């Protein structure tokens, strides 16, 4: 693991070519470990500090709800949007804190993904309100994953949210089977010019209003969890898949031996030969 890279070993070598190489490796390993530690600290500190403004926003919304109806009614629509955005922010903060905690503790408890995905789909329905879009969930099998639940939730939420944001008519179908999770939509698709690098940080399509880090987060979670991420896009439509090579068929705790197998990390983006935007 990167955080376990050896350091402070260069003093064991002399001042010849081997010693120069050892010092270069020592310094490189130390920089990597420092970077990982800074990332953990930022995730923990940023998510902690964000709780205060979110709490203030929730308090202000509660006060608005207490206004007389004639004053509150014109504010209901924008207030609803603010409440949903605040709820999303709360979930994000909690996910970041749990992610930092899971990394620190190495949490790998089993959980049943079906109910979690169903709940995320239900919580995402407001994103397609006012659009001629149907959001459906199909479940076949009950995968049990030995990864931090927060990691899976963050990956799934990002893919579903992307589909909801960029699908303006048609359908979004979320599927969960024994060995995969996928989101298929009828949106405009991803340009072939950027499809091969769409999971890189800050890479995004012309219609995107975000920062281009959502899919990068999904990619990193998949790599760390030993899953495969595949993204196919045509004109129209996008299909995003997460494959679970080591999903369990049993309920949590029934097959501990197999769950201990070490997973591998593999990422692949597969463009298909359709006209692109």
C-alpha positions as CSV (number, residue, x, y, z in Angstrom):
1,X,0.0,0.0,0.0
2,X,1.3,3.5,-0.8
3,X,0.9,4.6,2.9
4,X,3.2,1.7,3.9
5,X,6.1,2.5,1.6
6,X,9.4,2.2,3.4
7,X,11.3,5.4,4.3
8,X,14.4,6.3,6.1
9,X,16.4,3.5,4.7
10,X,18.9,5.5,2.6
11,X,21.4,5.9,5.5
12,X,22.2,2.2,5.2
13,X,23.9,2.8,1.9
14,X,27.1,4.5,1.0
15,X,27.8,7.4,-1.4
16,X,28.1,5.3,-4.6
17,X,25.5,4.9,-7.3
18,X,23.4,2.6,-5.2
19,X,23.3,5.1,-2.4
20,X,22.2,7.9,-4.8
21,X,19.4,5.6,-6.0
22,X,18.4,4.7,-2.4
23,X,18.2,8.3,-1.4
24,X,16.1,9.2,-4.4
25,X,13.7,6.3,-3.6
26,X,13.6,7.3,0.0
27,X,12.6,10.9,-0.8
28,X,10.0,9.8,-3.3
29,X,8.4,7.4,-0.9
30,X,8.3,10.1,1.8
31,X,6.6,12.5,-0.6
32,X,4.0,9.9,-1.5
33,X,3.3,9.2,2.2
34,X,3.1,12.9,3.0
35,X,0.7,13.5,0.1
36,X,-1.6,10.7,1.4
37,X,-1.6,12.1,4.9
38,X,-2.4,15.6,3.6
39,X,-5.3,14.2,1.6
40,X,-6.7,12.4,4.7
41,X,-6.3,15.6,6.8
42,X,-8.0,17.7,4.1
43,X,-10.9,15.3,3.7
44,X,-11.4,15.1,7.5
45,X,-10.9,18.9,8.2
46,X,-12.9,20.2,5.3
47,X,-15.9,17.9,5.9
48,X,-15.8,18.8,9.6
49,X,-15.7,22.6,9.0
50,X,-18.5,22.4,6.4
51,X,-20.9,21.2,9.0
52,X,-21.2,24.7,10.6
53,X,-22.6,26.5,7.5
54,X,-24.9,23.6,6.7
55,X,-26.3,23.8,10.3
56,X,-26.8,27.5,9.9
57,X,-28.7,26.9,6.6
58,X,-30.9,24.3,8.2
59,X,-31.7,26.7,11.0
60,X,-32.6,29.5,8.6
61,X,-34.9,27.1,6.7
62,X,-36.7,26.1,9.9
63,X,-37.4,29.8,10.7
64,X,-38.8,30.3,7.2
65,X,-41.1,27.3,7.7
66,X,-42.5,29.1,10.8
67,X,-43.5,32.2,8.8
68,X,-47.3,32.7,8.2
69,X,-48.5,30.9,5.1
70,X,-49.1,34.0,3.1
71,X,-45.4,35.0,3.5
72,X,-44.1,31.4,3.2
73,X,-46.0,30.3,0.1
74,X,-44.0,32.4,-2.5
75,X,-40.8,30.9,-1.1
76,X,-41.9,27.2,-1.2
77,X,-40.3,26.4,-4.6
78,X,-36.9,28.0,-4.0
79,X,-37.0,26.8,-0.4
80,X,-37.5,23.2,-1.6
81,X,-34.4,23.5,-3.9
82,X,-32.4,24.8,-1.0
83,X,-33.5,22.0,1.3
84,X,-32.6,19.4,-1.3
85,X,-29.2,20.9,-1.9
86,X,-28.6,21.1,1.9
87,X,-29.5,17.5,2.3
88,X,-27.1,16.5,-0.5
89,X,-24.4,18.5,1.2
90,X,-25.1,16.8,4.4
91,X,-24.8,13.4,2.7
92,X,-21.6,14.4,1.0
93,X,-20.0,15.6,4.3
94,X,-21.0,12.4,6.0
95,X,-19.6,10.4,3.1
96,X,-16.3,12.2,3.3
97,X,-16.0,11.7,7.0
98,X,-16.9,8.1,6.7
99,X,-14.5,7.6,3.8
100,X,-11.6,9.1,5.8
101,X,-12.6,6.9,8.8
102,X,-12.9,3.8,6.6
103,X,-9.4,4.4,5.1
104,X,-7.9,4.8,8.6
105,X,-9.5,1.8,10.1
106,X,-9.4,-0.4,7.0
107,X,-13.1,-1.1,7.3
108,X,-14.3,-4.0,5.1
109,X,-17.6,-5.1,6.6
110,X,-20.1,-6.9,4.4
111,X,-23.4,-5.3,3.5
112,X,-26.4,-6.1,1.2
113,X,-26.3,-3.5,-1.7
114,X,-29.9,-3.9,-2.8
115,X,-31.7,-1.8,-0.2
116,X,-29.0,0.8,-0.4
117,X,-29.3,1.3,-4.1
118,X,-33.1,1.3,-3.9
119,X,-32.9,4.1,-1.3
120,X,-30.4,6.1,-3.4
121,X,-32.7,5.9,-6.4
122,X,-35.6,7.1,-4.4
123,X,-33.6,10.0,-2.9
124,X,-32.6,11.0,-6.5
125,X,-36.1,11.3,-8.0
126,X,-36.3,15.0,-7.3
127,X,-33.5,15.5,-9.9
128,X,-35.8,14.5,-12.7
129,X,-38.9,16.4,-11.5
130,X,-40.3,18.6,-14.2
131,X,-38.6,16.6,-17.0
132,X,-40.1,13.9,-19.2
133,X,-37.8,11.3,-17.7
134,X,-38.7,8.0,-16.0
135,X,-36.3,6.7,-13.3
136,X,-36.5,3.0,-12.7
137,X,-34.7,0.5,-10.6
138,X,-34.3,-3.2,-11.5
139,X,-32.8,-5.7,-9.1
140,X,-31.8,-9.3,-9.9
141,X,-29.8,-11.1,-7.2
142,X,-28.6,-9.7,-3.9
143,X,-24.8,-9.0,-4.1
144,X,-23.1,-8.8,-0.8
145,X,-19.9,-6.6,-1.0
146,X,-17.0,-6.7,1.4
147,X,-16.0,-3.0,1.0
148,X,-16.9,0.1,3.1
149,X,-20.6,0.8,2.5
150,X,-19.7,4.5,2.2
151,X,-17.4,3.8,-0.8
152,X,-20.2,2.0,-2.7
153,X,-22.7,4.6,-1.8
154,X,-20.5,7.4,-3.1
155,X,-19.8,5.6,-6.4
156,X,-23.5,4.7,-7.0
157,X,-24.7,8.2,-6.1
158,X,-22.3,9.8,-8.5
159,X,-23.4,7.7,-11.4
160,X,-27.1,8.1,-10.8
161,X,-26.7,11.8,-10.2
162,X,-24.8,12.2,-13.5
163,X,-27.5,10.4,-15.4
164,X,-30.3,12.5,-13.8
165,X,-28.5,15.8,-14.5
166,X,-27.8,15.1,-18.2
167,X,-30.9,13.2,-19.3
168,X,-33.6,15.6,-20.4
169,X,-36.1,13.2,-21.8
170,X,-36.6,9.4,-22.1
171,X,-35.5,7.1,-19.3
172,X,-32.8,6.2,-16.7
173,X,-32.6,2.6,-15.7
174,X,-30.6,1.6,-12.7
175,X,-29.8,-2.2,-12.5
176,X,-28.2,-4.3,-9.8
177,X,-27.4,-7.9,-10.3
178,X,-25.2,-10.4,-8.5
179,X,-22.0,-9.2,-10.1
180,X,-22.7,-5.7,-11.4
181,X,-24.3,-2.3,-11.0
182,X,-25.2,-0.2,-14.0
183,X,-26.9,3.0,-15.0
184,X,-28.2,3.4,-18.5
185,X,-29.7,6.6,-19.8
186,X,-31.0,8.2,-23.0
187,X,-29.1,11.4,-22.5
188,X,-27.0,13.1,-25.2
189,X,-24.0,10.8,-24.6
190,X,-20.4,11.6,-24.1
191,X,-18.3,13.0,-27.0
192,X,-16.0,10.4,-28.5
193,X,-13.2,13.0,-28.2
194,X,-13.1,12.9,-24.4
195,X,-14.7,9.4,-23.7
196,X,-11.3,7.8,-23.3
197,X,-10.3,10.3,-20.5
198,X,-13.7,11.1,-19.0
199,X,-12.7,9.6,-15.7
200,X,-9.7,11.9,-15.3
201,X,-10.0,14.8,-12.9
202,X,-11.4,18.0,-14.3
203,X,-12.3,16.4,-17.7
204,X,-16.0,17.1,-18.6
205,X,-18.3,17.6,-21.5
206,X,-19.4,20.9,-23.0
207,X,-22.9,20.6,-21.3
208,X,-21.4,19.9,-17.8
209,X,-21.9,22.5,-15.1
210,X,-19.8,20.6,-12.6
211,X,-16.1,20.5,-12.0
212,X,-15.3,17.2,-13.6
213,X,-14.4,15.2,-10.5
214,X,-17.5,13.0,-10.0
215,X,-16.3,10.2,-12.4
216,X,-12.8,10.5,-11.1
217,X,-14.0,9.7,-7.6
218,X,-15.9,6.7,-9.0
219,X,-12.8,5.5,-10.8
220,X,-10.7,5.8,-7.7
221,X,-13.2,4.0,-5.5
222,X,-13.4,1.1,-8.1
223,X,-9.6,0.8,-8.2
224,X,-9.4,0.7,-4.4
225,X,-12.2,-1.8,-4.1
226,X,-11.1,-4.2,-6.9
227,X,-14.0,-3.4,-9.2
228,X,-14.1,-2.7,-12.9
229,X,-15.6,0.5,-14.2
230,X,-16.7,0.5,-17.8
231,X,-18.3,3.5,-19.6
232,X,-19.9,3.2,-23.0
233,X,-21.5,6.1,-24.8
234,X,-23.5,6.4,-28.1
235,X,-25.6,9.2,-29.6
236,X,-27.8,9.2,-27.7
237,X,-27.3,7.3,-24.4
238,X,-24.6,6.4,-21.9
239,X,-24.1,3.1,-20.0
240,X,-21.9,3.1,-16.9
241,X,-21.1,-0.2,-15.3
242,X,-19.4,-1.3,-12.1
243,X,-18.4,-5.0,-12.1
244,X,-17.9,-6.9,-8.8
245,X,-15.5,-9.7,-9.5
246,X,-15.6,-10.9,-5.8
247,X,-19.3,-10.4,-5.0
248,X,-20.7,-12.9,-2.4
249,X,-24.0,-14.7,-3.0
250,X,-24.4,-15.3,0.7
251,X,-25.6,-12.9,3.3
252,X,-23.0,-11.0,5.3
253,X,-20.7,-13.3,7.4
254,X,-21.5,-16.6,5.7
255,X,-18.5,-17.0,3.5
256,X,-15.5,-15.4,5.3
257,X,-12.9,-17.4,3.6
258,X,-13.7,-16.3,0.1
259,X,-14.2,-12.7,1.2
260,X,-10.5,-12.6,2.3
261,X,-9.2,-13.1,-1.2
262,X,-7.3,-10.1,-2.4
263,X,-9.0,-8.2,-5.1
264,X,-7.3,-6.7,-8.1
265,X,-7.9,-3.2,-9.6
266,X,-8.7,-2.7,-13.2
267,X,-10.2,0.3,-15.0
268,X,-11.4,0.2,-18.6
269,X,-13.4,2.7,-20.8
270,X,-14.9,1.2,-23.8
271,X,-16.1,3.5,-26.6
272,X,-18.5,2.1,-29.1
273,X,-18.7,3.0,-32.8
274,X,-21.7,5.3,-32.9
275,X,-21.9,9.0,-33.9
276,X,-20.8,11.1,-31.0
277,X,-21.6,14.7,-30.0
